[in-house]
Amino acid sequence: MFKCGFVAVIGKPNAGKSSLVNALVGEKVSIVSPKPQTTRNNILGIYNEDDCQIIFVDTPGINKAGTGLDNFMQKSIKGAVSDVNAVIIVTDITKEFSTSEKQLIDNYFEKKIPVIVVLNKIDLVSEEKVFRTLSTYMPVMDKCEVVPVSSLKHKNLNALIDVVKKYLVEMEDKFYDDESYTDKPLKFLVAEIIREKALYFLSEEIPHGIAVVVQNYEETDTIVNIDADIICEKASHKPIILGHQGEMLKKIGHNARVTIQKIVQKKVMLKIFVKLKSNWKNNLEFLNSMGYNELEI
C-alpha cells in the first residue's frame, strides 16, 4: 500500500522551518541564515520512501505584511495550507509558547486540518526544559500532536516522519519521481544560494533589501557558466555589497560557487554583478518577473 501527502511547514521567522525541511529531505532545498524572513517563496521538499512520498511545503516566516514582497510572502503561507493533508507548526523551544501559536493550532483544528507542533532546537536546552515545555502544551494536546526535534543534530526526525505518515492518503502513484527532492529548477536554487551567502556575510539592514536574478545559466558536460545580478534598493548599499576592492562580493561569490558545485557536481564559473533598483520590493512588474506573483486567496 502506497501513501502520499502534502504537509505545509509554517511558523515564526527563525524557528527553523527551512533547516527542518532540509534535514527531513536530506538535500538543500531551502536556504538558511540566522536572519529572519530568509525564505520568500513556498518551496517543496520531497521525502521518498518505498511505501510513501511526503511533499513538505516550506513557507516564509509568519510576519506582518508591509511591502509588496511582504504581502506576497504572507499570501503564499495561506496558499500553502489551503489544500494539504497536515500542517507542521515549527516553534523554537527556547521561546515561550505564544498566544499566536495557540491561535494557529485552534484555527487549524476548527478547519479540521491535522496539526503537528514541532519543538525545534532541543539541542540547545536540557531534557528537563524539554519536559517543562511539553507540559505547557497540555491544554492543546487534544488538538495537535507535539514532537520535540533538533534539525541541526537530526534528533527525533524519524519520530516526526512516523507521525506525519498517519495523515497520508493512499495513492496509485507518486506525485514526483524518486530522484526529485524539490520542485524548483536549478536556476532558482542558484539564485537562492547566492542570496543565502549575501544574507550570511552582509550586515543586518542590507540583506532584506536585496534580490538575486540569474541572467545566464549554461551547462555543458563538464562546466556550468552562471551570470547573476545582486539587486539592491539603496545606492548606499551597493559599495557595501562590493566591499573594499570588491572583497565582499568575491567572498559571497566564492562561497556560493562552492555550494553550487556540490549540487551540480561540476566545475562552476560564477560571475556576480551588483545593480541598483530603487524600491524594487514594491515594484509589481519586477516582483512578477522574480516569480513573486500575486496570489488570489
C-alpha positions in Angstrom: 0.0 0.0 0.0 1.5 3.3 -1.1 0.7 6.6 0.6 1.3 10.2 -0.3 0.6 13.7 1.0 1.3 17.4 1.2 2.4 18.9 4.5 2.7 22.7 5.0 5.6 23.8 7.3 4.8 27.1 8.9 6.0 29.2 11.9 7.6 32.4 13.1 10.8 33.7 11.5 13.9 31.9 12.7 12.0 29.0 14.2 14.0 26.7 11.9 11.4 25.8 9.2 13.9 25.6 6.3 16.5 23.7 8.4 13.8 21.2 9.3 12.8 20.6 5.7 16.4 20.3 4.5 17.1 17.8 7.3 14.0 15.7 6.6 14.6 15.6 2.8 18.4 15.1 3.2 19.1 17.8 0.5 19.5 21.5 0.4 16.1 22.7 -0.8 15.8 25.9 1.2 18.4 28.4 2.1 19.2 29.0 5.8 20.5 32.0 7.6 20.4 33.4 11.2 18.4 36.4 9.9 14.5 36.4 9.8 12.4 36.3 6.6 15.1 34.3 4.8 12.5 32.2 2.8 10.4 34.2 0.4 8.7 31.5 -1.7 6.8 28.3 -1.0 9.4 25.6 -1.7 8.7 21.9 -2.0 11.0 19.4 -0.3 10.2 15.9 -1.4 10.8 13.0 1.0 10.7 9.5 -0.6 10.5 6.0 0.9 9.5 2.7 -0.8 6.0 2.9 0.7 5.4 6.7 0.8 6.1 10.2 -0.5 5.8 13.3 1.6 5.9 16.7 0.0 6.9 19.3 2.6 5.9 22.9 1.7 8.5 25.3 3.2 6.9 28.7 3.7 8.1 32.2 4.6 8.0 33.2 8.3 4.7 34.4 9.7 5.0 38.2 9.8 3.1 41.4 9.3 2.6 42.4 5.7 4.1 45.7 4.5 5.7 45.9 1.2 4.5 44.2 -2.0 7.1 41.4 -1.3 5.8 41.1 2.3 2.2 40.8 1.0 3.3 38.0 -1.4 5.0 36.1 1.3 2.1 36.2 3.7 -0.4 35.2 0.9 1.9 32.3 0.0 1.5 30.9 3.5 -2.3 31.0 3.2 -2.0 29.3 -0.2 0.3 26.6 1.2 -2.2 25.5 3.9 -5.3 25.7 1.7 -5.1 22.1 0.4 -2.8 20.0 2.5 -3.0 16.7 4.5 -1.5 18.2 7.6 0.3 21.3 8.9 3.5 21.4 10.8 3.9 24.4 13.1 7.6 24.8 13.9 8.4 26.5 17.2 11.6 27.4 18.9 11.8 25.5 22.2 14.0 28.3 23.7 11.0 30.7 23.3 7.7 30.6 25.3 4.6 29.0 23.8 2.9 32.2 22.5 -0.8 33.2 22.2 -0.4 33.5 18.4 0.9 29.9 18.1 -2.1 28.7 20.3 -4.4 30.6 18.0 -2.9 28.9 14.9 -3.5 25.5 16.5 -7.1 26.4 17.3 -7.7 27.8 13.8 -6.5 24.7 12.0 -8.3 22.4 14.5 -11.6 24.2 13.7 -10.9 23.7 9.9 -10.2 20.0 10.6 -6.7 20.2 9.4 -4.3 17.9 11.4 -1.7 19.9 13.2 1.8 18.7 14.3 3.7 21.1 16.6 7.5 20.7 16.2 9.5 21.9 19.2 12.7 22.6 17.3 16.3 23.2 18.7 16.2 20.7 21.6 19.9 20.5 21.2 20.1 24.0 22.8 18.3 23.0 26.0 18.3 20.4 28.8 16.0 17.4 28.9 14.3 19.0 31.9 13.5 22.1 29.8 12.0 19.8 27.0 9.7 18.1 29.5 8.7 21.5 31.0 7.9 22.9 27.6 5.9 19.8 26.7 3.8 20.4 29.8 2.9 23.9 28.6 1.2 22.3 25.5 -1.1 20.1 27.6 -4.1 22.4 27.2 -3.9 21.9 23.4 -2.8 18.2 23.2 -6.4 17.2 22.1 -6.0 19.5 19.1 -2.5 18.6 17.9 0.5 16.3 18.3 3.8 17.6 19.7 7.2 16.3 18.6 10.5 17.7 20.0 13.3 17.6 17.4 16.7 19.1 16.6 17.0 19.9 12.9 20.7 20.7 13.3 21.6 17.4 15.1 19.0 15.3 13.2 17.4 14.2 16.5 14.0 12.6 16.6 13.3 13.2 12.9 12.3 9.6 12.4 9.6 10.0 15.1 8.3 13.1 13.3 8.2 11.2 10.0 6.2 8.4 11.7 3.7 11.0 13.0 3.3 12.6 9.5 2.7 9.2 7.9 -0.5 8.9 9.8 -2.1 11.7 7.8 -1.0 10.5 4.3 -3.6 9.1 1.9 -3.5 6.0 -0.4 -2.4 6.8 -3.9 -1.9 4.8 -7.1 1.4 6.6 -7.9 3.8 9.2 -6.6 3.5 12.9 -7.5 7.2 13.1 -8.2 9.8 10.5 -9.2 12.2 9.0 -6.7 15.1 11.2 -7.8 13.3 14.5 -7.2 13.8 16.3 -3.9 12.4 19.7 -4.8 10.0 21.3 -7.4 12.3 24.2 -8.0 14.7 24.4 -11.1 18.4 24.7 -10.7 18.3 28.3 -11.8 16.1 29.1 -8.8 18.3 27.2 -6.4 21.4 29.0 -7.7 19.8 32.4 -7.1 18.7 31.4 -3.6 22.2 30.1 -2.7 23.8 33.4 -3.8 21.2 35.2 -1.6 22.0 32.9 1.3 25.7 33.8 1.2 24.8 37.5 1.0 22.5 37.1 4.0 25.3 35.5 5.9 28.1 37.9 5.2 26.3 41.3 5.0 25.2 43.5 7.9 21.7 43.5 9.3 19.9 46.1 7.3 21.1 45.2 3.8 20.1 41.6 3.2 16.3 42.3 3.2 16.9 44.9 0.5 18.4 42.6 -2.0 17.2 40.2 -4.6 19.2 37.9 -6.9 18.5 37.4 -10.6 20.3 34.7 -12.6 20.7 36.2 -16.1 22.5 33.3 -17.7 22.8 29.6 -16.8 24.6 27.4 -19.4 25.6 23.8 -18.6 27.9 21.5 -20.5 29.1 18.0 -19.7 32.0 19.4 -17.6 31.2 23.0 -16.6 28.4 25.4 -15.6 28.6 29.1 -16.5 26.5 31.4 -14.5 25.9 35.2 -14.6 23.9 36.6 -11.8 22.9 40.1 -10.5 22.5 41.1 -6.9 19.8 43.8 -6.9 19.9 46.3 -4.1 17.3 49.0 -3.3 19.6 51.8 -2.0 22.6 53.4 -3.6 24.4 53.4 -0.3 24.2 49.6 -0.2 26.0 49.0 -3.4 29.5 49.8 -2.2 28.9 47.7 1.0 27.9 44.7 -1.1 31.0 45.2 -3.3 33.3 45.8 -0.3 36.8 47.3 -0.4 38.3 46.5 -3.8 35.4 44.0 -4.4 36.4 41.8 -1.5 32.9 41.3 -0.1 31.5 40.4 -3.5 34.3 37.9 -4.0 33.6 36.3 -0.6 29.9 35.9 -1.4 30.7 34.6 -4.9 33.4 32.1 -3.7 31.1 30.6 -1.0 28.2 30.4 -3.4 30.3 28.7 -6.1 31.5 26.0 -3.6 27.9 25.2 -2.6 26.6 25.2 -6.2 29.4 22.9 -7.3 28.3 20.4 -4.6 24.8 20.4 -6.0 25.6 20.2 -9.8 28.7 18.0 -9.3 30.6 20.0 -11.9 33.0 22.9 -12.1 31.2 26.3 -11.8 32.2 29.6 -13.3 30.2 32.2 -11.5 30.1 35.9 -12.3 28.1 38.2 -10.0 27.3 41.9 -10.6 25.7 44.4 -8.3 22.9 46.6 -9.6 20.6 49.2 -8.1 16.8 49.1 -8.5 15.2 51.5 -6.1 12.1 50.4 -4.2 12.1 47.0 -6.0 10.1 45.4 -3.2 7.0 47.5 -4.2 7.6 47.2 -8.0 4.9 44.7 -9.0 6.3 44.2 -12.5 9.7 43.3 -11.1 8.2 41.1 -8.4 6.3 39.2 -11.0 9.4 38.7 -13.1 11.1 37.2 -10.0 8.2 34.8 -9.6 6.6 36.6 -6.7 3.2 36.5 -8.4 0.1 37.9 -6.8 -2.0 35.2 -5.3 -5.7 35.1 -5.2 -6.7 33.8 -1.7 
